[in-house]
Amino acid sequence: MSNFRPAEIRRAIRQELSAGPFDVLVIGGGIVGAGVARDAALRGLRVALCEQDDFAFGTSSRTSRLLHGGLRYLAQGRLGLVYEASREKRILHRIAPHLAQPLEFVFPTYRRSGWPRWQLAIGVTLYDLLCGGRNLGPSRVLSCEQVRQILPGLRTEGLTGAVAYYDALTQDARLVVDTLRSAHRAGAVLANYMKVLQAHRTADGWQAEVQDQQTGQTLEISARVIVHAAGPWAEQFPQSSVRLRRTKGVHLVLDRRRVEIRPDPAALSYAVVGACCSPPATNGGAPADARQPGLLPSADACPAVVLAEGSRIVFLIPWGDRLILGTTDTDYTGPNEAVCTQPEDVRYLLAVANQYFPDAHLTEADILADWAGIRPLIYTGRGGPSDISRAHWIRSPEPGWIDVAGGKLTTYRLMAEQVVDEVGRHLGRRLPPCRTAHLPLLESAEEARWSGILPPPVSAEAVQYFCQHEWTYHLDDLMLRRTGWHYYLPDPARTAQEAACWLAQQLGWTAQQQQAELAHYRETLPKPWAPSPGTTFEP
Ligand SMILES: Cc1cc2nc3c(=O)[nH]c(=O)nc-3n(C[C@H](O)[C@H](O)[C@H](O)COP(=O)(O)OP(=O)(O)OC[C@H]3O[C@@H](n4cnc5c(N)ncnc54)[C@H](O)[C@@H]3O)c2cc1C
C-alpha cells in the first residue's frame, strides 16, 4: 500500500485556490494556458490555473507534433508568421531539447503538381533564411535518384526530384506537462479536473466560480486578472471577445514497416529521444553532442515525407517503430468533447498515402491508433479551412479579462510572453523581463528520465511516478497524455489492464472504480473502420 494520499493533495489544492487572491487566474490547461502560468509565475506573480478535464486534454494532445515554421504558410505568403514560428522552434529546441528532435522532411515533386521543384527550392532556401540562417539543418534539392534511394516505394511516374528541409518533432502532451511542472516549481497553483463555471467583476478584479470535477464541490477563486486560454472552448463565457472557426484534424498511427523510408545518407540525423531508447549520455549535465544539446547523432534516423494533396500537404512522420499519417483539415461544428475520426477521414488519409506509395496497399486494418483534434482558429469569415491564418489573438474586452486564442503549439511561448506583458499593464506593475526563452524546461535528470518523444517503458515505477509527480487521476491521463502508451504500444488494451492495477494501488480505487476506468478507456481504442460496401482506399 502506497503512502501517497491523492485525496489529501486534492483537498490542499482546493484550499490553496480558495485562499487567493491571485494576481492571475488562467482558464485552460492546454499549451497556451500552461505557457502563461509558467511565464507569469517566473516573473513573480501569484498564479492559479484551472483545467476542466486533464491537462492537455484539448487540442494540445492531438497535434501533428511538429515544431515548425510552416512551409505551407510560406507558400501562402505569411512571412511574418513563418519568421515568428521559426524563431520559436529554435528557442524550444534550446529550452527543451528532449522534446524537440530535429527532423528532416523530404518533399517529392512531380510534373504538373502545383508544387514545382524550382519553386520549392527557393521556398526552402527562404525558410532557412527566416530561421536567421540557423535552421536545425540545411535544406537542399534532391535528384530523382536520391529520392528513390530514400523512398524506394514512392510512385516514380512524373517524379522530378525533391527538396529537403528541417523542422522538429515533439510530443505535444509532454510539452504541456513539462511546462506546467516548471510553472509549479515557480509557485503556480495548478488543478486539473477543475472547471471554471462563471466569472464576475468585483471591486478589485474577478471572482470565479469553479467546480471540482472529481468531487462535485464548488469554490470561489479571486484574482486581479483572468487569462482565458480555453482553445476550442473560447466562446463559452459572455466576457469572451473570441470568434472561432473550428476545423478538425485527424492522424492515424501505422506500423513503421508498412512504408519503407530509409535514412538519408546526406542528412544530419538524430535519434528520437525518449525513455524507450537509451537516454542521451550526459556528463554531469553536459550534452553528449555539443551541437545539439541532449540529442545523439543516429545512423538510422529517417526523414519524414511530405505528400502534396492539391494545395494541402499531408505528412508521414516516423516516430520510433511507428509512422504518423496526417492530417485532415475540415470544418467542424459538433461538440468539442465529441470530436473523433470518421470513416471519411480514414479514407482520405489512406488514399493520399496509397497514391504516393501504391505498393503499400494501406487499409484500415493497418491503423494501430488514431486521434482527432480541433484547431481553434480565429474566425475571419472567408477562405477554406486550410487558408485560415494560424496567427494568434490577444484582446482585453473588459478590464482584467484577457482572451488568448489561435496560434500554434510552436508559438505558445511567445503568446504567453505577450499575454503576461499585458497582465503587467493591467496590474499597473513593472514586471521583471520574461525568462522563458532561456530557462530550461526541465530541472533534474529524474524529470528527463520520464519525459521524451517516445513513451517510457511500461512499469509500476512509471505509474507511481506519474501519479505522484504529474497529477494523474485516471487511466486515460496515464495512457494517452503522460506516457503515450495508448498510441505507441502494439497491444495497449493489455497494458491498460496492467496499468489499471498499479493505478488502483496508487490512487486507492475500489474494484468497481477500476472496472469503470477500464470501460471508459476502451472507448478510446480504434473502432473497426468498416468501409461501406464497394469503398476502396486506393486513389
Ligand atoms: C490536427 C491538428 C494538428 C496540429 N498540429 C500542429 C503542429 O504540428 N504544430 C503546431 O505548432 N501546432 C499544431 N496545431 C495547433 C495547436 O495544436 C494549437 O494551436 C494548440 O494546441 C492550442 O492550444 P490551446 O491551449 O489554445 O488549446 P487547448 O489545448 O484546447 O487547451 C484549452 C484547454 O482549456 C480547457 N477549458 C476549456 N474550458 C474550460 C473551463 N471552463 N474551465 C477550465 N478549463 C477549460 C480545455 O479542456 C482545454 O484543455 C495543430 C492543431 C490540430 C487540431
PDBQT file of the ligand as one rigid body, heavy atoms in Angstrom, charges set to zero:
ROOT
HETATM    1  C1  LIG A 601      -4.881  18.364 -36.062  1.00  0.00    +0.000 C 
HETATM    2  C2  LIG A 601      -4.030  19.456 -35.530  1.00  0.00    +0.000 A 
HETATM    3  C3  LIG A 601      -2.671  19.458 -35.786  1.00  0.00    +0.000 A 
HETATM    4  C4  LIG A 601      -1.879  20.474 -35.296  1.00  0.00    +0.000 A 
HETATM    5  N1  LIG A 601      -0.543  20.392 -35.494  1.00  0.00    +0.000 NA
HETATM    6  C5  LIG A 601       0.266  21.339 -35.009  1.00  0.00    +0.000 A 
HETATM    7  C6  LIG A 601       1.660  21.203 -35.150  1.00  0.00    +0.000 A 
HETATM    8  O1  LIG A 601       2.164  20.193 -35.629  1.00  0.00    +0.000 OA
HETATM    9  N2  LIG A 601       2.431  22.200 -34.705  1.00  0.00    +0.000 N 
HETATM   10  C7  LIG A 601       1.913  23.327 -34.132  1.00  0.00    +0.000 A 
HETATM   11  O2  LIG A 601       2.686  24.214 -33.809  1.00  0.00    +0.000 OA
HETATM   12  N3  LIG A 601       0.582  23.465 -33.926  1.00  0.00    +0.000 NA
HETATM   13  C8  LIG A 601      -0.247  22.490 -34.340  1.00  0.00    +0.000 A 
HETATM   14  N4  LIG A 601      -1.593  22.575 -34.140  1.00  0.00    +0.000 N 
HETATM   15  C9  LIG A 601      -2.138  23.753 -33.433  1.00  0.00    +0.000 C 
HETATM   16  C10 LIG A 601      -2.026  23.587 -31.913  1.00  0.00    +0.000 C 
HETATM   17  O3  LIG A 601      -2.327  22.292 -31.549  1.00  0.00    +0.000 OA
HETATM   18  C11 LIG A 601      -2.950  24.531 -31.179  1.00  0.00    +0.000 C 
HETATM   19  O4  LIG A 601      -2.728  25.837 -31.628  1.00  0.00    +0.000 OA
HETATM   20  C12 LIG A 601      -2.744  24.494 -29.662  1.00  0.00    +0.000 C 
HETATM   21  O5  LIG A 601      -2.648  23.192 -29.182  1.00  0.00    +0.000 OA
HETATM   22  C13 LIG A 601      -3.884  25.217 -28.972  1.00  0.00    +0.000 C 
HETATM   23  O6  LIG A 601      -3.639  25.189 -27.585  1.00  0.00    +0.000 OA
HETATM   24  P1  LIG A 601      -4.648  25.845 -26.557  1.00  0.00    +0.000 P 
HETATM   25  O7  LIG A 601      -4.014  25.800 -25.233  1.00  0.00    +0.000 OA
HETATM   26  O8  LIG A 601      -5.090  27.172 -27.084  1.00  0.00    +0.000 OA
HETATM   27  O9  LIG A 601      -5.944  24.942 -26.628  1.00  0.00    +0.000 OA
HETATM   28  P2  LIG A 601      -6.238  23.540 -25.893  1.00  0.00    +0.000 P 
HETATM   29  O10 LIG A 601      -5.079  22.643 -25.932  1.00  0.00    +0.000 OA
HETATM   30  O11 LIG A 601      -7.502  23.016 -26.443  1.00  0.00    +0.000 OA
HETATM   31  O12 LIG A 601      -6.436  23.957 -24.389  1.00  0.00    +0.000 OA
HETATM   32  C14 LIG A 601      -7.594  24.609 -23.919  1.00  0.00    +0.000 C 
HETATM   33  C15 LIG A 601      -7.983  23.938 -22.609  1.00  0.00    +0.000 C 
HETATM   34  O13 LIG A 601      -8.966  24.715 -21.950  1.00  0.00    +0.000 OA
HETATM   35  C16 LIG A 601      -9.765  23.829 -21.189  1.00  0.00    +0.000 C 
HETATM   36  N5  LIG A 601     -11.016  24.502 -20.814  1.00  0.00    +0.000 N 
HETATM   37  C17 LIG A 601     -11.995  24.895 -21.655  1.00  0.00    +0.000 A 
HETATM   38  N6  LIG A 601     -12.988  25.462 -20.934  1.00  0.00    +0.000 NA
HETATM   39  C18 LIG A 601     -12.633  25.425 -19.630  1.00  0.00    +0.000 A 
HETATM   40  C19 LIG A 601     -13.256  25.842 -18.411  1.00  0.00    +0.000 A 
HETATM   41  N7  LIG A 601     -14.474  26.400 -18.408  1.00  0.00    +0.000 N 
HETATM   42  N8  LIG A 601     -12.606  25.649 -17.241  1.00  0.00    +0.000 NA
HETATM   43  C20 LIG A 601     -11.368  25.084 -17.241  1.00  0.00    +0.000 A 
HETATM   44  N9  LIG A 601     -10.749  24.646 -18.365  1.00  0.00    +0.000 NA
HETATM   45  C21 LIG A 601     -11.372  24.830 -19.544  1.00  0.00    +0.000 A 
HETATM   46  C22 LIG A 601      -9.964  22.664 -22.151  1.00  0.00    +0.000 C 
HETATM   47  O14 LIG A 601     -10.362  21.471 -21.510  1.00  0.00    +0.000 OA
HETATM   48  C23 LIG A 601      -8.593  22.557 -22.819  1.00  0.00    +0.000 C 
HETATM   49  O15 LIG A 601      -7.768  21.570 -22.215  1.00  0.00    +0.000 OA
HETATM   50  C24 LIG A 601      -2.442  21.548 -34.570  1.00  0.00    +0.000 A 
HETATM   51  C25 LIG A 601      -3.806  21.548 -34.285  1.00  0.00    +0.000 A 
HETATM   52  C26 LIG A 601      -4.586  20.487 -34.739  1.00  0.00    +0.000 A 
HETATM   53  C27 LIG A 601      -6.034  20.438 -34.391  1.00  0.00    +0.000 C 
ENDROOT
TORSDOF 0
